[in-house]
Each structure stands twice: as structure tokens, then as C-alpha cells.
């Protein structure tokens, strides 16, 4: 039922991102017979070495009881089945001991120490010991198990000695020596074997060199401590050196090197105490103090090593996460880019079919006025208003995608506010009259100028007025107030409309957010307005007392004054400058050639302009335009840019080369109205640039500004 890791199963329960290969011993243990023989042989030899030392030197058996730690490690790596070779080795080694133990002692010793290893494995697995010492939990677990587990074996052997009357000292001393030895051996040998069996995949040459140097230093210091008489002269320097090297290993090397270091100090140190005794302290006492010293320092350095390793792993995990986040961000930004490009293309493609609709509606309006059909004219006007909304939506979409792609530049100039307000008023006039709204315009100072892109400021005003109109029940009141506050221009649009819920106020400027079912549009108007305001260095905010209680949008723009601040507005700009509601007219008649592969759009425009008194022809590709110009030279060429055979730029260049006339006016018609497109058009020889769909008013306004004093042939 436990989901704790089982070393014998080779489960990888290390933190993510750190890989270890299969434990080496496990490979050996996979071959059952080899594992049995190996465990039996190692334990038997250890027990024999133990007995040799015990009977030839005056040493406590506890100190040298290495097999306890080895038995636990073997059963941890190889599974419970290895209890058999452990028991056999224990039994045979004990029964053949030079001390001639009783059968009872042999049996209880065998049972006790085998059971001890089995319980040890259960406890460690139960609490999820990883075997690597790479986690603080591992370090604490091995220390805890090392302290508790050796109660089992020594208890049974002490009882056996007591029953057999073979105790050489008190039962308590016999037990505690064996227990202390067990603690030491589990503390030293179990983690050493398990940590080195879970082999790290790669270790850099630098790490290899560092490990080698550190262990060499430790060997030297251990030699000085346990094999020479140095400690008798200066104990502190010896301890200091030993700790310095152990700290170095704990802080810099992997935890398995810490285990190796502790094992090195205990084996090499104990050997030194036995082979080269100081002669001052009895060997048993010396060994006991060595043993306590190791029991004391091992947990400290295991925990230190584990903490450092955890830090290393966490840092590695954090680095991996950071890389993942970076990759996700990159993907998101690519997706976002693709989405923006898609929006731009979509808006562009949707403009093309709008072009013939605009021309047709205009023609219809003219025709219906002539035949005096006000009833039908009203219908056409409604269609025209919807068409206009659609065009604005597409413009907004394009602007949003351009701002997101950072392809958007403001053309800030010193702009008088009043005419822009008037322009905006005219734009929303139709909507307001349909809905029966009253619009109040309050210009607290009439002669206010602001540093702004006039086209965009007008767009901001139109968007806010439009929304106020849309989201107010018929017959509402909308008030537009402009006020100069020192260097700021404050614009307020207040309506008596449906209002906005408190919790929506903060979200309303997010793209695609709509507050209610009343919403009509794409939900990008306000987000675009906010971005435009911010591009001007200004702020926008909204207030509403609640649903049904109206709303107030406030825009604050910097750079206001009541004198002109900078240079004049440049001439022809996209979003076709001249508003549909404008009254611009050139009453002269011209020879006009329309070049557009969209036949319906070309024909519609042709009819419209013909109706205005011009002589208009249409061709549907670049080559035909060149041919047409040979025989029938036009004064104005309205040239579509995206055409399949030859694009508008090429046609314009060829026209400029072949027809050397300064009186030829080239007007580019494109779906995109970006600065780049305009620049390209200018370089190709265009005089004007209009964004589709164009109306006759747009074209007439262009013609009105053209100087045709130099007549063409
Ligand atoms: P759209 O009007 O295309 O839905 P906008 O970004 O212009 O998108 O507006 C977002 C939402 O904010 C609208 O759908 C509407 O719910 C709400 N809203 C905008 N202006 C007003 C207003 N003056 N009064 C009430 N709600 C408004």
C-alpha cells in the first residue's frame, strides 16, 4: 500500500531534472545467484575480520561491527530475499568463531541481526529514503534509523549472553557497546553504499579533480590526526584542519563524497588508532572516543551536504523553469504576432469587397435623389451608415494590430481642438439623429491647441461619442466638454445611457471586453482609444454610478496651450482625411483612368466619377493601363496596389518613365494605410495615397487640391 520508493526496484524518485543511472549494485543483484554469493561472501569476511581484530587486539567488538551497515545496505538494494545469505553468513561466521559461542547465542545473533536489516529496509522504504543523501529528509532518516535500529541485534545477543552466563561485563555495558557500534556502522556504511550505487550520470573533469584533491587532503589530515602524535601537541589545529576539509567537501562536492569522507575518516582513523596507538589512552577507550566523534560529525555533514545539494537542485529546477517560461513566452509572442498579422490581413481583405459597395451606395443615393424617392433614399442612407460602421471597425482592427506590432507612428503636430471636435460631431451626426440624441458641446476655451496627431485625436473623440450614442437609449443626452487645465487638455464625454457595472469599470479598456448583451461591435474600440491616448502620453478613465445611470469617459492629454505650438498638419494622410460628411468639391472635369483588378470596385467607382462629370475609363491590370495610356492619356490615374500581374508601384514607376508629364496625377488605392505603404507609394511616384474603400468625396477632395495649370496633351 505504501508508495514509498524501493531502492531494489531502481525507482527514480529524485527531483525533476536530475537523472541518475541504475544503481551499479542493482545490476549485480539482478543476477540472483551472484547477489546471494556476493552478500554472503562480503558479510562472512567482515565478520571474520571482526573476530580476528577482537581476539588479537584489545578492541571492543562494537567499534568494528561493520557488517551491520553492510547488511542493511545489501537488503535495501537487493530486496528482502537477501535476508537468506545474510542469515547464513551470520550463522556460519558466528558458529565458527574462535570464542566458541553457544548455539543459543549463534541463533539469537543470527535472528537478531538479520531481523534488524529487514526492519531497517522496511523503515527506510516506508519513509521514502532515496539512497542518495541528496535531500535533508534522507540525511535525517538515515540518522534516525541508525539510532533506533541497532537496538534489535544487541538486545538479542545480550540476552543470549546473559542466559548463557557468558557476559564479561554488565549487560548494560555489553548492550550499549554493541548498540553504539551498530549506530556508527549504519551511519557510515549504509549511506556510503547506497549513495555510490545511485551513480550520477555525469561528473565534469573539474569536479573529478576537485573531489580527488579534497579526498587526498582529508586522507592527509586523517593521517595526521590518527596516525601521528600531532594531536598530543596541538589538538585544536588537528580538529580545525579536519573540519575545514570536511566543510569544503560538504559545501562543494556531491553528497556521496560526504559519505565517502565520513567513511574514510572512520576506517582510516580507526585503523590508525589500532595500528599506531598513542600509548597514553587504552585502545578500547581511544576507539570509543573515535566512534563517538564520528557519530557526532556524520549527521552534521550529511545534513550540510543534503542542504547544499537541495540548493543546487532547486537552482537547477529554477533554471529549467525559467527556460521553460522563456520558451512559452516566445511561443506566445509568436502566436500573438501571427494573430496580429492575421487581423491585419483580414481587415485588409475585407476592405476590398467594401469598395464597390461604397460606390454603389453613392450612385444609388444620387439616382434616388434625382428620381425623388426619399423613402428608398432613407434605406440607402441606413445601409450607408452600416457600411461606414463596418469601415470604421476594419480601421480599428488594423490600428490595433499595427499598434501591437509596433508599426504605428503618431504624427504629432500643433492642433487646434475646436475643428476636430466639430469634425467628430459631424461623423456621429447620422447616428445621433437616428437615435434622437441631443449632443451638447462645451468648449470652455475656444482657442485651445494641443500637441497631438489630429487624425488620431479625432478618432478618440469619435470613438467616445460613438459609444455614448450606441450605449444610450434613444432620446438621451450626451455632453462633450473640453477644458484646458494648465498644460493638459481634459476631454469629458458624459452620457445618460445604460451605464457600467462597478466591477466592469476596470476591465472595460481591455481588448474584446464587452459589458452586456447591449454591446454592439468587436469590443476593441475602447482598447484602441486607450492605446491611442497612451501613445499621446495621456490617460483615459471611466466613471459610472451604476447600471442605467450613465457613464463619463475622461481623457487627459498633455501639451495643451492656447496658442499654436508647432508646425502645420501635413497634407494628405490616410484614414481618408476628408470625412465622408465633408463638403469638398472640385467642379472641374478630368480624364481619369481607374486601374484595379477588382472589376466590381473599378466599375462602381467609374460610374460614380462619371456621374460627377469626369471622363472615366477602367482597366483591370497593369499592362492594360500602360497600353491605355498610349492612346488615351488620362490626367489622373487611380491605381490599385495589389494586382496579380504587376503591382501598382511598378505600374506607377513605368508610367512616370514613359509619360514624361508633370501634370499626370497618380493616386494609390490600397487596403493598408500604413506609413510604410505611403512612403513606398511616394517613392514609386504617386502624388496621393488613399485607403480603400474610397468614396467619390475622397477622390474629389484630392482633385480639388491638384494644380492642373500645366495641361496634359
Ligand atoms: P464595442 O462597442 O465594439 O463593443 P468598445 O471597446 O468600444 O467595444 O466598448 C467595450 C464595451 O464597453 C462595450 O461593449 C460596452 O458594453 C461598454 N461601453 C463602452 N462605452 C460605453 C458607454 N458609453 N456606456 C455604457 N457602456 C459602454
Boltz pocket constraint, residues with backbone or C-beta under 6 A from the ligand:
constraints:
  - pocket:
      binder: B
      contacts: [[A, 463], [A, 464], [A, 467], [A, 468], [A, 471], [A, 495], [A, 497], [A, 498], [A, 499], [A, 500], [A, 508], [A, 510], [A, 513], [A, 514], [A, 515], [A, 516], [A, 518], [A, 519], [A, 520], [A, 521], [A, 522], [A, 523], [A, 524], [A, 525], [A, 526], [A, 527], [A, 550], [A, 551]]
      max_distance: 6.0
